[in-house]
Amino acid sequence: MVLPISAAVLMLIIVGILVKRSGLKLWHAFACTLLGFYLASSSIAPSIKTVTTSVAGMLTGIKL
């Protein structure tokens, strides 16, 4: 069974784990969130989307 998970939800889970287990401070997570918003509105946003889509496609093609 394949369960599609959005990248945003996956990143939220990863950040939550890092805050809880690895000592990531909440203001670090907030700074990373702001960086994400600034990157999304920058001119390199389409390139970032292309790369992440390609990597996701490669990962889904791996047979275990």
C-alpha positions as CSV (number, residue, x, y, z in Angstrom):
1,M,0.0,0.0,0.0
2,V,1.4,3.4,-1.0
3,L,0.5,6.3,1.2
4,P,1.1,9.7,-0.5
5,I,2.4,12.3,2.0
6,S,2.9,15.9,1.1
7,A,6.4,17.3,1.3
8,A,5.2,20.0,3.7
9,V,3.8,17.4,6.1
10,L,7.0,15.4,5.9
11,M,9.1,18.4,6.7
12,L,6.9,19.3,9.6
13,I,7.3,15.9,11.0
14,I,11.1,16.0,10.6
15,V,11.3,19.5,12.3
16,G,9.1,18.2,15.1
17,I,11.4,15.3,15.7
18,L,14.4,17.5,15.6
19,V,12.9,20.0,18.1
20,K,11.9,17.1,20.4
21,R,14.9,14.8,20.2
22,S,18.0,16.6,18.8
23,G,17.9,19.9,20.7
24,L,16.8,22.1,17.8
25,K,15.5,25.3,19.3
26,L,12.1,26.7,18.4
27,W,13.7,29.9,17.1
28,H,15.9,27.8,14.8
29,A,12.8,26.1,13.3
30,F,11.2,29.5,13.0
31,A,14.3,30.9,11.1
32,C,14.2,27.9,8.8
33,T,10.5,28.5,8.1
34,L,11.1,32.1,7.2
35,L,13.9,31.0,4.9
36,G,11.5,28.6,3.2
37,F,9.0,31.5,2.6
38,Y,11.8,33.7,1.2
39,L,13.0,30.9,-1.1
40,A,9.5,30.2,-2.3
41,S,9.1,33.8,-3.5
42,S,12.6,34.1,-5.0
43,S,13.6,33.5,-8.6
44,I,15.2,30.1,-7.8
45,A,11.9,28.6,-6.6
46,P,11.1,26.9,-9.9
47,S,14.6,25.3,-9.9
48,I,14.1,24.1,-6.4
49,K,10.7,22.6,-7.3
50,T,12.2,20.8,-10.3
51,V,15.0,19.3,-8.2
52,T,12.7,18.1,-5.5
53,T,10.2,16.7,-8.0
54,S,13.1,14.8,-9.7
55,V,14.4,13.4,-6.4
56,A,10.9,12.3,-5.4
57,G,10.5,10.6,-8.7
58,M,13.8,8.8,-8.3
59,L,12.9,7.7,-4.7
60,T,9.5,6.3,-5.8
61,G,11.3,4.3,-8.6
62,I,13.5,2.5,-6.1
63,K,12.4,-1.1,-5.6
64,L,13.2,-2.6,-2.2
